Amino acid sequence: MGKKVHVGLVYGGKSGEHDVSLQTAFAVAGEFDYAKYEITPFYITKLGEWRRGQILIARPGSIDEMKLTAVQSAASAAFPLAPLFDRLGAGAAGSSPIDVVFPLLHGTFGEDGTIQGLLEMANIPYVGAGVLASAVGMDKITMKKVFAYEGLPQCIFRYFNRTQWEKDSAFFIMEVEVSLGYPCFIKPANLGSSVGISKAKNREELIAAVDHAFRFDRKVVIEEFVDAREIEVSVLGNDEPKASVSGEIAPSNEFYDYKAKYIDGKSTMQIPALLPSSVTENIREMAVQAFLAIDGSGLSRVDFFLRKSDGQLFINEVNTLPGFTPFSMYPLMWKETGLPYRELLDKLIELALRRYADKQTIDYGGSGN
């Protein structure tokens, strides 16, 4: 057998989705073929400290072990970010250099283009979306503007930042009530996993929900309520992406919030979604269009609303780093499409290395000092 591919798993992070990231890292680490890969964990604490662990030679036993592996190692002392390039390039003690990084950081400082920019500067291959796609995919307002330019149908929405709200909240309340009405959904512009999202049924709840959303971001987006089925599809690829079968979520709560996604495990999934073939094909085509619109690469999950009253389809969002937890739709939809979890990981590594090789052919301004 040839040389193993050395993968650096980066997880945790200074984000409201820190615990979700740990769940994802545990699931991914458990599915790698250790005959083909060697895995070095990089755990980022909630304070933003980087800690590197010993090479994993077998599936970790628990989520806590994923955390402790990187904390209680020879490199357990937090190391400054500046030497990160050398640390990654050299690999862990006694090992080969890291060939590719798999960022498993959900939310702020992980899914928003920041870690991707760091890895670009270090010239290290990594799995998933690049800087632009990650940033656009994280910022719901910018994402919606891109979708509008592409002509993709969306729910009615309004947005503002904290300064605008503090200066003239009465205007924005009027805007919401006239354009969207109640109920409506209030979301931080830059956060995933449904953290900070609220449903408001009147003005009092709207004001409280906006205040709550501002805990998590400086910008807020408000969307109209649509009585709809929630349909999702997985996209995989670089410049010629493919879409999986679709899936449908039936939330355990009033809407698909953080608890329904990651805690109670009671939300049900229908894969493939029970839809006419024409609707399914439309969803898959729109998903690929949205993926290409943000210049996606590697993987994304694209979410839709299918209005119950008339079958109108609306794109909701693109998630450039969907979860790989036991409750996650992304790998389950690919499994149903014919691509099992372990082969999916192989494909993502292959796509990352291919994109990296592609970028090495770009002339960035000469080779001199």
Backbone torsions as a table, in degrees:
resi	resn	phi	psi	omega
1	MET	NA	143.8	-179.1
2	GLY	-74.8	-176.2	-178.9
3	LYS	-62.2	138.5	177.0
4	LYS	-70.3	149.0	173.4
5	VAL	-82.4	125.6	-177.9
6	HIS	-92.7	114.5	-176.4
7	VAL	-108.4	130.4	172.8
8	GLY	-97.2	115.8	176.6
9	LEU	-91.6	120.9	178.9
10	VAL	-110.4	124.0	-173.7
11	TYR	-151.5	173.3	-174.6
12	GLY	93.0	-118.5	172.4
13	GLY	100.7	157.1	179.7
14	LYS	-87.1	77.5	-171.4
15	SER	-154.2	156.8	174.1
16	GLY	-66.6	-11.2	-178.9
17	GLU	-108.2	24.8	-179.8
18	HIS	-53.7	-49.4	-176.3
19	ASP	-68.0	-34.2	176.2
20	VAL	-63.3	-40.4	178.9
21	SER	-60.9	-40.0	178.4
22	LEU	-63.0	-41.1	178.0
23	GLN	-62.6	-43.4	179.2
24	THR	-63.2	-45.4	-179.2
25	ALA	-61.9	-40.1	179.1
26	PHE	-62.6	-43.5	-179.9
27	ALA	-65.7	-44.8	-178.4
28	VAL	-65.8	-46.0	-179.5
29	ALA	-60.5	-30.3	-179.5
30	GLY	-76.9	-14.9	-175.1
31	GLU	-106.2	-10.0	178.6
32	PHE	-64.5	147.2	173.5
33	ASP	-84.8	104.5	-174.6
34	TYR	-72.7	-6.4	172.2
35	ALA	-78.9	-19.6	-178.1
36	LYS	-107.9	-24.7	-173.5
37	TYR	-127.7	149.7	163.2
38	GLU	-116.7	138.7	-170.0
39	ILE	-117.7	126.1	171.9
40	THR	-111.0	121.4	-179.8
41	PRO	-83.7	138.9	172.0
42	PHE	-123.8	109.1	-178.3
43	TYR	-99.5	130.4	175.9
44	ILE	-108.1	122.0	-177.8
45	THR	-71.4	171.3	178.3
46	LYS	-66.5	-16.5	176.5
47	LEU	-91.1	-1.8	178.3
48	GLY	90.5	10.0	178.2
49	GLU	-81.5	135.3	178.9
50	TRP	-91.5	134.4	176.9
51	ARG	-135.7	132.1	-179.2
52	ARG	-106.1	139.0	-179.3
53	GLY	-106.6	177.8	176.0
54	GLN	-72.2	158.3	179.4
55	ILE	-61.4	133.7	175.3
56	LEU	-79.3	128.9	178.8
57	ILE	-110.2	-4.3	177.7
58	ALA	-158.1	168.3	-179.8
59	ARG	-57.3	131.0	176.5
60	PRO	-66.2	150.6	-174.5
61	GLY	-80.4	-21.9	-177.0
62	SER	-161.1	168.9	176.7
63	ILE	-64.0	-39.3	177.8
64	ASP	-60.9	-37.1	178.8
65	GLU	-65.3	-35.5	176.5
66	MET	-59.7	-36.5	-179.7
67	LYS	-76.1	-45.4	-175.3
68	LEU	-73.2	-29.6	179.4
69	THR	-55.5	-41.3	-177.4
70	ALA	-85.1	-22.3	-177.2
71	VAL	-86.6	-41.3	-173.7
72	GLN	-100.2	48.7	-179.2
73	SER	-115.1	-179.1	177.1
74	ALA	-61.6	-24.1	-179.8
75	ALA	-104.4	32.3	-171.3
76	SER	-68.7	-24.9	176.8
77	ALA	-67.9	134.3	-179.4
78	ALA	-60.5	134.7	178.3
79	PHE	-108.0	146.5	-179.0
80	PRO	-61.7	156.6	-177.3
81	LEU	-70.0	-30.0	-176.1
82	ALA	-55.4	-45.2	-179.4
83	PRO	-80.5	8.3	-176.8
84	LEU	-56.7	-40.1	-178.0
85	PHE	-58.4	-46.5	-179.7
86	ASP	-66.0	-40.7	-177.6
87	ARG	-62.2	-44.7	180.0
88	LEU	-68.7	-44.9	-177.4
89	GLY	-62.2	-36.0	-177.7
90	ALA	-83.9	-18.7	-176.1
91	GLY	75.4	179.5	177.6
92	ALA	-74.1	166.0	-175.7
93	ALA	-55.0	128.5	176.0
94	GLY	76.4	10.7	-177.9
95	SER	-117.8	172.3	177.4
96	SER	-76.4	162.3	176.4
97	PRO	-60.1	152.4	178.0
98	ILE	-71.8	130.4	-177.7
99	ASP	-87.3	-33.5	-176.5
100	VAL	-157.4	142.6	177.5
101	VAL	-102.2	137.7	176.4
102	PHE	-111.6	95.8	178.8
103	PRO	-73.1	122.9	178.0
104	LEU	-119.1	44.0	-176.6
105	LEU	-105.3	110.7	178.4
106	HIS	-87.3	146.2	172.7
107	GLY	79.8	-154.3	-174.9
108	THR	-58.8	140.8	179.4
109	PHE	65.9	17.8	178.8
110	GLY	-149.1	-44.7	-177.9
111	GLU	-102.1	1.2	-170.2
112	ASP	-105.9	9.4	178.2
113	GLY	100.8	-9.8	-176.2
114	THR	-72.4	-50.9	178.8
115	ILE	-67.2	-32.2	178.5
116	GLN	-65.0	-39.7	177.1
117	GLY	-65.0	-38.8	177.9
118	LEU	-60.9	-45.0	-178.9
119	LEU	-70.6	-32.4	175.3
120	GLU	-63.3	-45.1	-179.7
121	MET	-64.3	-32.4	179.1
122	ALA	-82.9	-5.7	-179.8
123	ASN	57.6	46.4	180.0
124	ILE	-114.7	130.1	177.2
125	PRO	-62.1	145.6	178.2
126	TYR	-148.3	153.9	-178.9
127	VAL	-80.0	140.6	169.9
128	GLY	99.0	-167.6	-174.3
129	ALA	-64.4	151.9	176.8
130	GLY	-81.1	-168.0	-174.9
131	VAL	-62.4	-51.4	-176.2
132	LEU	-63.1	-53.0	-177.4
133	ALA	-60.8	-39.3	179.5
134	SER	-63.6	-45.2	-178.7
135	ALA	-65.7	-45.1	179.8
136	VAL	-67.1	-40.1	179.8
137	GLY	-66.5	-26.4	179.4
138	MET	-82.8	-37.0	-176.9
139	ASP	-86.8	103.6	-174.3
140	LYS	-60.8	-31.7	-178.7
141	ILE	-70.3	-49.7	178.4
142	THR	-62.6	-40.6	178.3
143	MET	-58.1	-45.2	-179.1
144	LYS	-64.7	-34.1	177.4
145	LYS	-66.9	-40.1	177.2
146	VAL	-64.4	-44.0	179.2
147	PHE	-62.1	-39.2	178.9
148	ALA	-62.1	-42.0	178.2
149	TYR	-62.1	-36.0	-179.5
150	GLU	-78.3	-7.9	-179.7
151	GLY	78.7	19.5	178.4
152	LEU	-81.2	129.8	-177.0
153	PRO	-67.3	137.3	-179.0
154	GLN	-137.6	162.0	171.0
155	CYS	-68.9	158.1	175.7
156	ILE	-67.2	138.8	-178.9
157	PHE	-145.1	157.9	173.3
158	ARG	-134.9	158.7	-177.8
159	TYR	-151.8	159.7	177.8
160	PHE	-166.9	164.1	175.7
161	ASN	-104.7	176.2	-174.7
162	ARG	-61.8	-42.0	-179.8
163	THR	-62.3	-44.4	178.7
164	GLN	-61.8	-42.1	-179.7
165	TRP	-64.5	-43.1	-179.0
166	GLU	-66.7	-32.8	-179.1
167	LYS	-76.7	-36.2	-173.6
168	ASP	-152.1	60.7	-179.4
169	SER	-62.9	-30.8	-179.2
170	ALA	-61.3	-39.3	179.1
171	PHE	-63.4	-45.5	-176.8
172	PHE	-71.0	-32.8	174.7
173	ILE	-62.3	-44.6	177.9
174	MET	-61.6	-44.1	178.6
175	GLU	-55.7	-46.4	-179.0
176	VAL	-65.1	-45.4	-176.1
177	GLU	-67.7	-34.9	-179.4
178	VAL	-79.5	-44.0	-172.8
179	SER	-86.8	-35.7	-174.4
180	LEU	-110.7	-41.5	-175.4
181	GLY	74.4	-176.7	178.6
182	TYR	-111.7	149.7	-5.3
183	PRO	-73.8	163.4	176.3
184	CYS	-146.3	164.7	-178.4
185	PHE	-110.2	135.1	-179.3
186	ILE	-114.3	127.7	-174.3
187	LYS	-135.6	142.5	165.6
188	PRO	-62.6	141.5	-176.4
189	ALA	-68.8	-29.7	-173.1
190	ASN	-124.5	67.3	174.3
191	LEU	-159.0	146.1	-179.3
192	GLY	-112.6	-167.8	178.6
193	SER	56.5	23.5	176.8
194	SER	61.7	21.8	175.9
195	VAL	-71.6	133.3	175.5
196	GLY	80.9	4.3	-178.3
197	ILE	-87.4	139.2	177.9
198	SER	-135.6	156.1	174.1
199	LYS	-111.4	123.5	-177.6
200	ALA	-108.6	133.2	-178.7
201	LYS	-108.9	-4.3	178.2
202	ASN	-160.4	178.3	-174.9
203	ARG	-63.2	-42.2	-179.6
204	GLU	-59.9	-44.4	179.5
205	GLU	-68.3	-33.7	178.0
206	LEU	-61.7	-48.6	-178.3
207	ILE	-62.4	-43.1	178.9
208	ALA	-64.2	-38.7	-178.7
209	ALA	-68.5	-38.1	177.7
210	VAL	-64.9	-44.6	177.5
211	ASP	-59.1	-40.4	179.1
212	HIS	-65.3	-43.7	-178.9
213	ALA	-64.3	-34.8	179.7
214	PHE	-68.8	-10.8	172.7
215	ARG	-66.9	-25.5	-171.4
216	PHE	-109.8	-13.2	-179.9
217	ASP	-163.1	163.7	178.5
218	ARG	-90.2	-4.9	178.0
219	LYS	-126.6	146.8	-178.1
220	VAL	-130.0	141.0	174.1
221	VAL	-119.6	139.0	179.6
222	ILE	-121.6	130.8	-175.5
223	GLU	-121.1	148.4	176.2
224	GLU	-66.7	153.3	174.6
225	PHE	-82.3	132.4	175.5
226	VAL	-126.1	125.4	176.7
227	ASP	-76.0	99.0	-168.3
228	ALA	-144.5	160.2	168.3
229	ARG	-82.2	143.7	-179.5
230	GLU	-100.0	111.6	-175.7
231	ILE	-113.7	138.0	-179.6
232	GLU	-130.5	156.5	176.9
233	VAL	-146.1	145.7	-179.9
234	SER	-98.2	138.9	178.0
235	VAL	-119.0	139.8	-177.2
236	LEU	-140.2	131.0	177.6
237	GLY	142.0	-176.5	174.9
238	ASN	-113.2	-99.4	-177.7
239	ASP	-82.4	-15.5	177.7
240	GLU	-127.8	68.1	-173.5
241	PRO	-72.6	156.6	176.1
242	LYS	-120.7	152.8	178.8
243	ALA	-110.8	144.7	179.5
244	SER	-82.1	-176.7	167.5
245	VAL	-64.8	160.7	179.7
246	SER	-89.4	161.8	176.4
247	GLY	-135.7	158.0	-179.9
248	GLU	-124.5	138.4	179.1
249	ILE	-103.4	131.7	170.5
250	ALA	-115.4	98.3	-172.7
251	PRO	-63.3	147.5	175.6
252	SER	-78.8	-24.3	179.0
253	ASN	-104.3	-173.7	-177.3
254	GLU	-62.1	-32.5	170.7
255	PHE	-145.2	171.0	-171.6
256	TYR	-79.9	79.3	-175.7
257	ASP	-93.9	-174.1	-177.1
258	TYR	-57.0	-44.7	-178.3
259	LYS	-62.8	-43.5	-179.8
260	ALA	-64.5	-33.3	-177.3
261	LYS	-76.5	-44.7	-164.5
262	TYR	-122.9	-11.7	-171.8
263	ILE	-111.3	-58.1	-171.7
264	ASP	-83.1	-22.2	176.9
265	GLY	65.7	16.6	-175.4
266	LYS	-95.9	-11.7	176.9
267	SER	-64.5	139.7	-177.9
268	THR	-103.0	152.4	-179.6
269	MET	-124.4	140.2	174.2
270	GLN	-117.7	109.8	-179.0
271	ILE	-129.4	120.0	-4.3
272	PRO	-74.2	158.9	178.0
273	ALA	-64.4	144.2	-179.7
274	LEU	-82.3	90.4	-175.6
275	LEU	-137.5	153.4	172.1
276	PRO	-60.3	147.1	-176.7
277	SER	-58.6	-33.0	-179.6
278	SER	-66.5	-38.4	178.4
279	VAL	-69.0	-42.9	178.8
280	THR	-59.0	-45.1	-179.8
281	GLU	-65.3	-37.6	177.5
282	ASN	-62.5	-42.4	178.8
283	ILE	-62.4	-45.1	-178.3
284	ARG	-65.2	-40.3	178.9
285	GLU	-65.6	-42.8	178.8
286	MET	-65.8	-35.2	179.4
287	ALA	-63.7	-44.0	178.8
288	VAL	-66.8	-39.5	178.4
289	GLN	-61.2	-42.9	179.4
290	ALA	-66.6	-40.6	178.7
291	PHE	-60.0	-46.8	179.8
292	LEU	-70.0	-31.9	-178.0
293	ALA	-62.5	-35.7	179.6
294	ILE	-94.0	6.0	-178.1
295	ASP	63.6	46.9	-179.4
296	GLY	-68.3	162.5	173.6
297	SER	-156.3	150.9	-180.0
298	GLY	80.6	-89.4	-173.7
299	LEU	-146.1	153.8	170.7
300	SER	-161.6	150.6	168.3
301	ARG	-110.1	129.6	-177.6
302	VAL	-111.8	128.4	-173.7
303	ASP	-108.9	141.2	-177.2
304	PHE	-131.8	158.5	167.8
305	PHE	-112.6	133.4	174.9
306	LEU	-115.0	103.3	-173.5
307	ARG	-62.5	131.4	-174.4
308	LYS	-69.7	-32.8	-173.3
309	SER	-69.1	-37.2	-174.8
310	ASP	-137.8	3.1	178.6
311	GLY	76.7	11.7	178.4
312	GLN	-67.3	134.5	-178.3
313	LEU	-100.7	132.0	176.3
314	PHE	-125.0	136.5	171.9
315	ILE	-80.5	136.3	179.5
316	ASN	-98.1	-61.2	-179.2
317	GLU	-165.0	164.8	172.4
318	VAL	-109.6	129.5	176.7
319	ASN	-107.5	109.8	-173.9
320	THR	-78.8	-15.2	173.7
321	LEU	-136.0	74.5	179.6
322	PRO	-68.0	153.3	-177.6
323	GLY	-68.0	157.8	175.0
324	PHE	-121.0	31.0	179.2
325	THR	-74.3	170.2	177.9
326	PRO	-58.6	-20.9	-179.5
327	PHE	-99.3	8.0	-171.3
328	SER	-81.5	138.6	-179.3
329	MET	-75.9	-36.3	-171.0
330	TYR	-54.2	-58.0	-179.5
331	PRO	-68.2	-30.3	-179.7
332	LEU	-66.2	-38.2	179.0
333	MET	-68.4	-36.5	176.9
334	TRP	-70.4	-35.5	176.8
335	LYS	-59.8	-43.7	179.4
336	GLU	-68.1	-25.5	179.1
337	THR	-80.6	-15.8	177.9
338	GLY	115.6	11.8	179.9
339	LEU	-120.3	98.9	-178.2
340	PRO	-64.5	163.8	-174.6
341	TYR	-53.0	-50.8	-175.2
342	ARG	-63.4	-40.3	178.0
343	GLU	-69.5	-31.2	176.2
344	LEU	-63.6	-42.7	176.8
345	LEU	-62.1	-42.5	176.8
346	ASP	-57.3	-44.1	-177.7
347	LYS	-65.4	-40.7	-179.6
348	LEU	-65.1	-39.9	176.4
349	ILE	-63.6	-44.3	179.4
350	GLU	-60.0	-44.5	179.8
351	LEU	-63.8	-38.6	179.5
352	ALA	-64.2	-45.7	-179.0
353	LEU	-68.1	-35.0	178.7
354	ARG	-67.4	-42.6	179.3
355	ARG	-65.2	-39.7	178.5
356	TYR	-61.1	-46.6	179.3
357	ALA	-61.0	-38.4	177.3
358	ASP	-59.6	-44.7	-175.7
359	LYS	-70.3	-22.5	179.6
360	GLN	-69.5	-14.0	179.6
361	THR	-87.3	-5.4	-178.1
362	ILE	-79.4	135.2	175.8
363	ASP	-87.2	112.9	-178.9
364	TYR	-97.0	14.8	174.4
365	GLY	120.6	26.9	174.9
366	GLY	99.5	170.2	-175.9
367	SER	-110.5	1.6	-179.1
368	GLY	-77.1	169.0	177.9
369	ASN	-75.1	NA	NA
